[in-house]
Amino acid sequence: MEAKTRSQETAADESTRPAPPALPWSARLQIFALSAATDLAQRSNGTVNRFLFKLGDRQTPARPSPDALGIRSNDLIVDATRNLWARVYSPAAEAAGAGALPVVVYFHGGGLTFLSPSSLPVDGMCRRFCHELGAVVVSVNYRLAPEHRYPAAYDDCEEVLRYLGATGLPADISVPVDLSRCFLAGDSAGGNIVHHVAQRWTSSSPPSSNPVRLAGIILLQAYFGGEERTEAELRLEGVAPLVNMRRSDWSWRAFLPEGADRNHPAAHVTGEAGPEPELQEAFPPAMVVVGGLDPLQDWQRRYAAMLVRKGKTARLVEFPDAIHAFYAFPELPDAVKLVQEIKAFMASYASVH
């Protein structure tokens, strides 16, 4: 499909634009701080002012002692030479009951350029997932662009899976785990990483060669894109919080190889501007989460449709009133509903071998 011109981008019919979402003050404050920090940090020459971004990126350490939910967290060093580590969240031993728990390997969002497992919203979300899903959560600190462009993030996240298969989880994890019930999950940029790591893993690692088996993948408002401007991107420009075309375009330029456009297969995976990705038989069932106030929603629906065309299982879950990153705000009702949807998805596929 032919890309739209700049005039088309800015001339979306005002009558189709929704009103700005009504959000609690706590969510509005966090969104304002993160958006302002992002705008300050994204330099026009393609570099990042990480000092300024830290002004809006509150950090929290791991907590080896149980928190109010009974969740422990520990940081696991995978490769110190590239600052590759993961924060591992585990419930109290009694929470596991008699059986081994599934493992959720989580890739955070941030446009492939910002945030980490120690960012307060990411840490809080992974704690909730650990508690509510009854799973051990492994949140990966992958290298960020523009200092580390494509494919560094994919390489790092795949390496964590190989590390888990070779060494298992640390001995201080007090609950048994089952690596044959491993789910990849990620939000925004992390959802993009989920797809590419699952594609790599099922192409190069037969299930018999590694104890890590992908039982399913969970893409929360995945960050896909292309040179085309979709209907949702145009309609929600200037209305939806966090995501807009300028910030998104900057992140793709920072991550993709020098000279590549957004139709590069890292960004554009749905086939309209090039070949669809090759997916092996072992490519796992997918849960694709879409928000009705997310400018990226059209790309996410196309992704789910592409999986179905290729004979894969795709569960499309839509939240019509959800903004991008709604799952990071536990005060939003849809964030609570999402956890139940994820739990049901995991229950459907955790025991399928």
N, C-alpha and C positions, 0 to 999 in steps of 0.2 A: 504494500500500500504506500502511496506517495506521502512523504512527510508534509505536514502543514507548514505554511509560512508563518513568520512572526506576526503579521497582521491578523492571520487567522487565530493564532494563539491568544491574542489579546481582544478578539472581537467575539468571544463566546456570548451567546444570547443571555442577557442579564436575567431574563425571566426564568431561565432554567437553573439559576444559581440558588442553592439552599441558603438559609440563614446560617450565620455562624453557630456552631454547636453550643448548647447550654451546658456548662461544666461547673463542678464545684470549685470553690476558690482555691483549694489545695492543689487541684490538678492544673488550674490556670496558672498558678504561681510557678509550678515546676516546669510547665511548658514554656512560659515566658523566659525563665532563667536558661533553659537549655537552648531555646531558639536564639536568644541574644548571644550566648556564648559561641554557638555555631557560626553566626554571622560575623562575629568579631574574629574568629579563628580562621575562617576560610579566606585566605589572601588571594587577591586577584591574579598573582603570578603562579598560582597552583600549589603553593606551600601552605603549611599549617602553623599557626601560632598556638602551640600547645599550652603555653603558660596562660593565655587568655581563656582558652577553653576550660581550663581547670576551675575558673571562677564559677562556672555553672555545672561542673561535674563533681558532685560531692562523692567522696570515696569512703569506704568502710573496710576494716580489716576482716580476716577470717575469724570465726568464733569457735575455738575448739570445745568450749563448754556449751551445754545445751542452752538454747534461747527459750523464749516463752512458749514456743511451739514444740520444744524438745528436739530441735534440729541443731546438729553440729556442722561446722564447716572447717575444712583444712585446705591449705594451698599445696598443690602437688607440682613439683618441678619436673617437666618432661625433657626440656633441652635448654639449659641455662645460656648456651651460646647465642640463642636467638630469642631469649626471654619468652620461651614457650612454656606456659604453665596452665594449670586448671584449678579451679576452686571446686572441691568435692563436698556436697551436702548429703548428710545421712541422718535418718531418724534414729531415735532410741531403739535399742535392741528389741524391746517388747512390742514396738510398732510393727516389726516385721512378722510377728507371729511365728509359725513353724516353717514358712517357706522362704526361698530366696526372692529378693526383690528385683524387678526390672531396673535397667539403667537408662537414664535419659542423658544423652550427650548434647549439651546446649551451646549454641552459637549466638552471641549477642548481636544486636543491631548497632546502628550508628553510621550508616552509609559507607561501611568498609574503611572509615577514616577516624572514627571517634569511639569513645567508651571502652569499657573493660569489664571483666567479671566483678571487680571491686567497686564499680560505679553503683551508687546507692540504689537506683531503681532496678538495675540488673540483679544485684545481690538479693534485694527484697523479693523480686519475682521468683528467683530460683529457690529461695527458702519456702515460699508458698507452694511452688510446684512439688518440692520434695515432700512437704507435709500432706498436701491434698491428694497427690497422685500415688502416694505409697511407693516411691521410687527413690533410688540414689541418683542425684543429679550431678553431672560433671560439666562445669561451665568453663569454656576454653578461652584463654587469652591468646588470640592469634595476632600476628603482626598487622599493623595498620598502614594504609596508604596515606600520603604519597611517598613516604619513606620506603615503603615496601609494596610495590605494585603487584598486579596480577602476575603469577598465580600464588603469591606468598600466603594469602589467607587460606586458600584451598589446600595448599601443601601442609600448613600447620595443623589444620583441623583433621586431615587424613592421618597425619603423623600421630595425633593423640589416640585415634582408634587403634593404630598399630601398636602403640605403647601399651594401651589397655590389654590388647590381646596377648602381648608378650610378657607383661609383668603383673597384670591384674591391678586391682585397687590397693591402696596402702593398707598395711596391717592394722592401723588405728581405726579403720572403718569397722564398727562393731556389729554390722548386720551382714548376712550372706547375700550375695548378688548373683544374678544369672546373666552372663554376658551374651547368651544366645537369645535373650529378650532385650535387645538394645534398640532404643528409639533415638533417632536424630531429630532435634527440635531447634528452631531458631526463629527470631523475629526480624522482620525487615531485611537488612543486609544478611543477617544470620539465616533467614529463610532461603536466600539465594545460595549461601554456602551449603545449606542442607542438600539442596538439589545436586550441586556439583560434586560434593563428597559422596553422596549415595551413588551417583553415576560412576565415579571413579572406583568406589569400593566394590560394587557389584560387577565391574568390568575386569578388575585385576586381581581380586581376592576371592576365589571360590570359597563357599561356606565351609568346606572341609579343611581349609588351610589355616583358619584362624578361629578362635572361639567366639569372636565378636560376630554376631549375626544380626543384621538389620531387620527387625520385626516390623518397622514402620517409620515413616518420616512425617514430621509435623511442621508445616510452614505457616507461620503467623505473619500475614500481610507481607509476603516476600517482596524483596526489592529486585524486580525485573524491570526491563525497559527497552527502548529502541529509539531510533531517530524519529519515528512517527510520534505525533502528539495525540493521545487518545481522548475520547470524549470526556472521560472523568478528569483527566489532567486539566483540560481546558475549563470545564465547568466548575471545578473546585479551586482553581488558582485564585489566591487571595482570600479564600474562605476557610479552607481546611488548615488546622494548625500543624506545625512541625515540618510537613513536607510541602515544598513548592518546586517549580521547575528549575529555578535558579540554583537552589541548594542541591537538588538532585543531579543536575547537569554537572555542577562543580565536582561532586563526589565521583561520578563516572569518569571525568577527565583525570581525577587524581589516581584512580585505581587501574583503569585500563592501560594497555601498553601505549607508549608514546605514538601519537598519530592515529590511534584507533578511534572509531566513532561508536555510538551506542548500539549499533547493530552487531558489534562484536559478540561472539557466542557466550561470553561470560554474562552479558547483560540480556541479550535477546535470545531466549531459549524456546520460543513458541513456534518458530518456523515460517513466519510471514516474510521475513527478510533474508532467509537463508535456510539451509537444511535443518530439520528438527534433530535434536540430540539422539544419538544411538543409545537405547536403553536395553539392557540385558534382561533375560527372563527373571533373574533374581532381584530386579529392581523392586523395592518394597512398596506396599500400599502407602498412600499419601493422604494426609488430612490437610486441606488447603483452606485457610481462614481469610475471609474477606470482610472489610468494613465499608459501609455505605458512604462514609465521609472520608475515605482514604483515596487520594488522587491516583494511587497505584492499582486500584481495584481491577481495572480492565485487563492489565497484564496478568494478574493473579487468576482471574477467571479463564483467560486464554491458556494459562499453564495447566489448570485442571482439565480443560478440554483436550489439550495436547496429550496428556497422559491417557485419557480415555481412548483417543484415536489410536494410540499405540498399544492398546490392550491392557493398560495398567489400571489398578484400582485407585480411584481418587474420590475422596469424600469432601465435597465442597460445603463449607460451613459459613453462612453469611450472617453478619450482624448489621442490619440496615442503618442504625444510628451511630455506629462506632467510628471514632476517629483513628488515625494511624497511631499505633502504640497504646491503644486503650487498655491492653492487658497489663501495662505497667502501673495502673492506678486502681488499687483494690477497692477504692470507694465507688467505682463505677459498677453498676449492676451487670453489665456485659462481661466484665472481667471475671465475675463469679461464675456466670454461665459458661464462659470459655473453659474454665477448669473442668467443669462437668463434661463438656464435650470431649476434651482431651482424654479424660479418664475413661469415657465410654469407648473412644477409639482404641486406646491402649488395651482395654479389656477384650476388644474384638480380635486383636491380632497378636497379643502377647503369647498365646498358647499355640499359635499356628506354626507348624514346622514343615 
